[in-house]
């Protein structure tokens, strides 16, 4: 066949092949397939704020964080309106920043910083405000930092208002007692007063002398509902002094002082008149609550007011003291004639006054009426141990030893 004829026969085949290639290319373009060598465009990082920008009434203990997706965080800050910076930590991968302290009530905060990734940089920006409570619950205790107290001293925490039954377990979980030697003890909620709730921690037995004690009530920011929050944390450290126990026998008209296991004093005394229930010295273990060289005593029902009594040691809130009273000297060691106090001679009262510590036990025996809740704050040792433990909001409801709170102290380093 001539060469020109062969050329004419191949031409339609080449044209058809070209058409097929074009059609395949068009189909590939229509399906979105990238052409060889194309470089995809990376997305910019995404930043998530917790709480979200513009959030209000944020709790001061709420989790606060910045999270980056598709990039790493840099130079993140959280600043209060007065310029105070909130410290925080950055995760090892640089993708999460977390605030490490609680926030202040009624304060506005703003985030700053940036997130940087392959797709570029985006700013960290936004803010929120912390709740401004309508009520704050405050806590206080009678034992201050550095105090040395007696072996019967309970740890008393008083609240500025009433703590609802539903909130007591949450409050108690934030309380802890740490000691230098193991001490078994328990928190117990005592009956509310008209305006206040109170909780005490008491050992199962008297404190070991020399024990060092650290108490924490980490109440700041605790949400109690109805915009009421814990106002502040409370901490105190104190130590237990020597062992001194008073044994006051109503029937024998004697007061004996036992110090570190040895009798150091045995003196005559007069107690409350037994024929009058309002004057009987209450039986059971009292706790020394304070002392005064001169105490003005008043009992209008018995026609006396602001009568000065010297070397007075308070042992309950019902008006019972151990004090000097020369006027009852004729009865001391023989009969009970007082209005409920323990009367001693001036010399004996002064000697006892000089030896006493807050928290010393005074064990009154032989009385026909026992110390009770009606007599004031510190009747803790009149409550049997099992009953005392049952007065905790946590006992019986969850694992009592989970944090050792409410059941036993947490041991401090020696």
C-alpha positions in Angstrom: 0.0 0.0 0.0 1.3 3.5 -0.7 2.7 5.4 2.3 0.2 8.2 1.9 -2.7 5.7 2.3 -1.2 4.3 5.5 -1.0 7.8 7.0 -4.6 8.6 6.2 -5.8 5.3 7.9 -3.8 6.1 11.2 -5.1 9.7 11.6 -8.6 8.8 12.9 -7.1 6.6 15.5 -4.8 9.4 16.8 -7.7 11.8 16.9 -9.9 9.4 18.8 -7.1 8.9 21.3 -6.8 12.6 21.9 -10.5 12.9 22.5 -10.3 10.1 25.1 -7.5 11.8 26.9 -9.4 15.1 26.9 -12.5 13.4 28.2 -10.6 11.7 31.0 -9.0 15.0 32.0 -12.3 16.7 32.0 -13.8 14.0 34.2 -10.9 14.2 36.6 -11.4 18.0 36.9 -15.1 17.6 37.4 -14.6 15.1 40.3 -12.3 17.5 42.1 -9.2 15.3 42.0 -6.0 17.3 42.5 -3.6 17.5 39.8 -0.2 16.0 40.4 2.1 18.3 42.4 -0.7 20.4 44.0 -0.1 21.5 47.7 -3.2 21.4 50.1 -3.9 24.6 52.1 -3.7 24.0 56.0 -6.6 25.2 58.1 -6.0 27.9 60.8 -5.9 26.7 64.4 -9.2 26.6 66.4 -9.3 28.1 69.9 -11.9 27.0 72.6 -12.3 29.0 75.8 -13.7 27.6 79.0 -15.8 29.3 80.1 -17.0 30.7 76.8 -16.5 34.4 75.9 -19.1 36.5 77.6 -20.0 34.0 80.3 -21.4 35.5 83.5 -21.9 34.2 87.1 -18.9 31.8 86.8 -18.1 30.0 90.0 -14.7 30.9 91.5 -13.7 27.2 91.5 -15.0 26.5 88.0 -12.4 24.9 85.6 -10.7 27.6 83.5 -8.8 26.6 80.3 -7.9 27.5 76.7 -7.7 24.6 74.2 -6.2 24.8 70.7 -6.9 22.4 67.8 -4.5 22.4 64.9 -1.9 24.4 66.6 0.0 25.2 69.8 -0.7 28.0 72.3 1.8 30.7 73.1 1.9 33.6 75.6 -1.6 32.8 77.1 -2.6 35.0 80.0 -5.7 35.5 82.1 -5.9 38.9 83.7 -8.4 40.5 86.1 -9.8 44.0 85.6 -7.4 45.4 88.2 -4.4 43.9 86.3 -3.8 40.9 88.5 -2.6 37.9 86.5 -4.0 34.4 87.2 -1.2 31.8 87.1 -1.7 28.7 84.9 0.1 25.8 83.4 0.6 24.7 79.7 0.3 21.1 78.8 3.4 19.3 77.4 1.9 19.3 73.9 1.2 23.0 74.1 -2.4 22.6 73.2 -4.1 23.3 76.6 -3.6 26.1 79.2 -5.3 25.6 82.6 -5.6 28.2 85.4 -4.1 26.9 88.6 -5.7 29.1 91.3 -9.2 30.1 92.3 -10.8 33.3 91.0 -12.0 36.3 92.9 -15.7 37.0 93.5 -17.4 39.8 91.4 -14.4 40.2 89.1 -14.1 40.3 85.3 -11.3 38.4 83.6 -9.9 38.5 80.0 -7.9 36.0 78.0 -4.9 36.9 75.8 -2.3 35.1 73.7 -2.3 33.2 70.4 -2.5 29.8 68.8 0.0 29.1 66.0 -0.2 26.3 63.5 0.7 25.4 59.9 -2.4 27.3 58.8 -1.3 30.5 60.5 -1.9 32.3 63.8 -5.2 33.2 65.6 -5.5 35.3 68.7 -6.7 34.1 72.1 -9.3 36.6 73.1 -12.4 36.7 75.2 -13.6 37.2 78.7 -16.0 36.3 81.5 -17.2 37.5 84.9 -17.2 35.7 88.2 -20.4 35.5 90.4 -20.9 38.3 93.0 -22.6 36.3 95.8 -25.6 37.6 97.7 -24.3 35.8 100.8 -21.0 34.5 102.1 -20.5 31.7 104.6 -17.6 32.4 107.0 -15.9 30.0 109.4 -14.0 30.6 112.6 -12.4 28.6 115.4 -11.5 29.2 119.1 -8.0 27.8 118.7 -5.5 30.2 117.1 -2.2 29.6 115.4 0.5 28.6 117.8 -1.8 27.9 120.7 -1.0 25.3 123.3 -4.1 23.6 124.5 -5.3 20.9 126.9 -5.9 17.2 126.2 -9.7 17.6 126.0 -9.8 20.6 123.6 -12.2 19.9 120.7 -11.6 21.6 117.3 -14.6 23.8 117.0 -15.6 25.4 113.7 -18.4 27.9 113.8 -20.2 29.2 110.7 -21.5 32.7 110.2 -24.9 31.3 109.1 -26.9 28.1 108.9 -25.6 25.2 106.8 -28.4 23.2 105.2 -28.5 19.5 105.9 -28.1 18.9 102.1 -24.8 20.8 102.1 -23.2 19.3 105.2 -21.5 16.4 103.5 -20.0 18.8 100.9 -18.7 21.1 103.7 -17.3 18.2 105.7 -15.3 16.8 102.8 -13.4 20.1 102.8 -12.3 19.8 106.4 -9.2 17.9 107.5 -7.1 17.3 110.6 -3.4 16.3 110.4 -1.5 15.2 113.4 2.1 14.4 114.3 1.1 11.1 115.8 -1.9 8.9 114.8 -5.1 10.1 116.5 -8.5 8.5 116.0 -11.2 11.1 115.9 -14.4 12.3 114.2 -16.2 15.4 113.1 -19.7 15.8 114.5 -22.4 18.4 113.7 -23.8 19.9 116.9 -27.3 21.3 117.1 -27.7 24.7 115.3 -28.1 27.8 117.3 -30.8 30.3 116.2 -28.4 31.8 113.6 -25.4 29.5 113.2 -24.3 26.0 112.5 -21.2 24.4 114.1 -19.1 21.3 113.8 -16.5 19.9 116.2 -13.7 17.4 115.8 -12.9 15.3 118.9 -10.5 12.5 119.5 -12.0 9.1 120.6 -9.9 9.6 123.8 -8.0 12.6 125.2 -5.3 13.9 122.9 -1.8 12.5 123.4 0.3 15.2 125.1 2.7 16.9 122.8 0.7 16.2 119.6 1.1 18.8 116.8 -2.2 19.5 115.0 -2.9 21.2 111.6 -6.5 22.0 110.7 -7.8 23.0 107.3 -11.3 24.1 106.2 -10.9 24.8 102.4 -14.3 26.5 102.1 -13.5 29.3 99.7 -15.7 29.2 96.6 -17.9 26.3 97.8 -21.2 26.7 96.0 -24.0 26.4 98.6 -26.8 27.3 96.2 -29.0 30.4 96.0 -25.8 32.4 95.2 -24.3 31.6 98.6 -20.6 30.6 98.6 -17.9 29.8 101.1 -16.1 33.1 101.9 -12.5 32.0 102.7 -10.3 29.1 103.7 -9.6 28.6 107.4 -6.3 27.1 108.7 -4.8 26.8 112.1 -1.9 25.0 113.7 -1.6 24.3 117.4 -0.1 21.8 119.8 -1.3 19.7 122.8 0.4 20.6 126.1 0.9 18.4 129.2 -1.8 16.2 130.5 -3.8 17.8 133.3 -7.1 16.4 134.5 -9.3 17.8 137.3 -11.4 15.3 139.2 -14.1 17.1 141.1 -16.2 14.9 143.4 -19.5 16.5 144.4 -20.2 14.0 147.2 -16.8 14.2 148.8 -16.4 17.9 148.4 -12.9 17.6 147.0 -11.1 18.8 143.8 -8.1 16.7 142.7 -5.6 17.8 140.0 -3.7 15.0 138.1 -0.8 16.2 136.0 1.0 13.7 133.7 -0.4 10.9 135.7 0.5 12.2 139.2 -1.6 13.8 141.8 -0.3 17.4 142.4 -3.3 18.9 144.3 -6.1 17.7 146.5 -8.1 20.5 148.0 -11.5 21.1 149.7 -14.3 22.5 147.5 -17.9 23.4 147.7 -20.2 22.7 144.7 -23.8 23.7 143.7 -26.6 23.3 146.2 -28.1 19.9 145.5 -31.6 20.7 146.6 -32.1 23.3 143.8 -31.9 21.9 140.2 -30.9 25.3 139.0 -27.9 25.4 141.2 -26.6 21.8 140.9 -23.1 21.5 139.4 -23.5 19.5 136.3 -21.8 16.0 136.2 -19.6 14.7 133.3 -16.5 16.0 131.6 -16.4 19.7 131.2 -13.7 21.6 129.1 -11.9 24.7 130.3 -13.0 27.5 128.0 -11.1 30.4 129.4 -10.0 32.2 132.5 -10.1 35.7 134.1 -8.4 37.1 137.2 -11.7 38.9 138.0 -15.1 37.8 136.7 -18.3 39.8 137.4 -21.0 37.3 138.1 -24.7 38.0 137.8 -27.8 35.9 138.6 -30.8 38.1 138.9 -33.0 35.2 139.8 -31.0 34.9 143.0 -30.6 38.7 143.6 -27.0 39.3 142.8 -25.4 41.3 140.0 -21.9 42.1 138.9 -20.3 40.5 142.0 -16.6 40.3 141.5 -15.1 36.8 141.8 -11.3 36.2 141.5 -9.1 33.5 139.8 -12.1 32.4 137.8 -11.8 29.5 135.3 -14.8 29.0 133.0 -15.8 25.3 132.5 -19.1 25.7 130.6 -21.3 28.4 129.1 -24.0 27.9 131.7 -22.2 30.0 134.3 -20.1 27.3 135.9 -16.6 28.4 137.0 -13.9 27.2 139.3 -13.0 30.3 141.4 -12.1 31.7 144.7 -14.8 32.4 147.2 -13.7 33.2 150.7 -17.4 33.6 151.7 -18.0 29.9 151.3 -14.9 28.9 153.1 -16.9 27.4 156.0 -18.5 24.9 153.5 -15.5 24.0 151.4 -14.8 20.3 152.0 -18.0 19.9 154.0 -21.1 20.8 152.1 -22.4 22.2 148.7 -23.8 25.7 148.9 -22.8 27.4 145.7 -24.9 28.5 142.7 -23.3 25.8 140.5 -19.6 26.9 140.6 -16.7 25.1 142.2 -15.7 27.3 145.1 -12.1 27.1 146.4 -10.0 29.1 148.9 -8.2 32.1 147.4 -4.8 30.4 147.6 -6.0 27.1 146.0 -8.0 28.9 143.3 -4.9 31.0 142.4 -2.7 28.0 142.2 -5.1 26.2 139.9 -5.7 29.3 137.8 -1.9 29.5 137.1 -1.7 25.9 136.0 -4.6 25.7 133.7 -4.8 25.6 129.9 -7.7 26.1 127.5 -9.0 22.7 126.7 -8.1 21.0 130.0 -10.7 18.4 131.1 -12.7 18.8 134.4 -14.4 15.6 135.3 -17.3 16.2 137.7 -18.6 13.1 139.5 -21.4 12.4 142.0 -23.9 15.0 140.5 -27.5 14.0 140.0 -27.8 16.2 136.8 -25.5 15.7 133.9 -23.9 18.2 131.5 -25.8 18.4 128.2 -26.5 20.6 125.1 -28.6 22.9 127.3 -25.4 23.9 129.1 -23.5 25.5 126.2 -20.9 24.8 123.6 -18.5 22.2 125.0 -20.3 19.2 126.1 -18.6 17.0 123.6 -17.1 14.4 126.0 -20.6 13.6 127.5 -21.6 12.0 124.1 -20.6 8.3 123.7 -18.1 7.7 121.0 -20.3 5.7 118.6 -23.0 8.4 119.0 -20.5 11.1 118.3 -19.3 9.4 115.1 -22.9 9.1 113.9 -23.2 12.9 114.1 -20.9 13.2 111.1 -22.6 13.9 107.8 -20.3 11.4 106.1 -20.5 8.4 108.3 -22.7 5.6 106.9 -23.1 7.4 103.6 -19.8 6.7 101.9 -16.3 5.3 102.4 -15.2 6.9 105.6 -11.5 6.3 105.1 -11.3 7.6 101.5 -9.5 10.7 102.6 -9.4 9.9 106.4 -11.4 13.0 107.0 -14.0 12.6 109.7 -12.6 9.3 110.8 -9.0 9.7 111.7 -6.4 12.4 111.5 -3.9 12.5 108.6 -0.4 12.1 110.0 2.0 14.9 109.8 5.8 14.3 109.4 7.4 14.0 112.8 
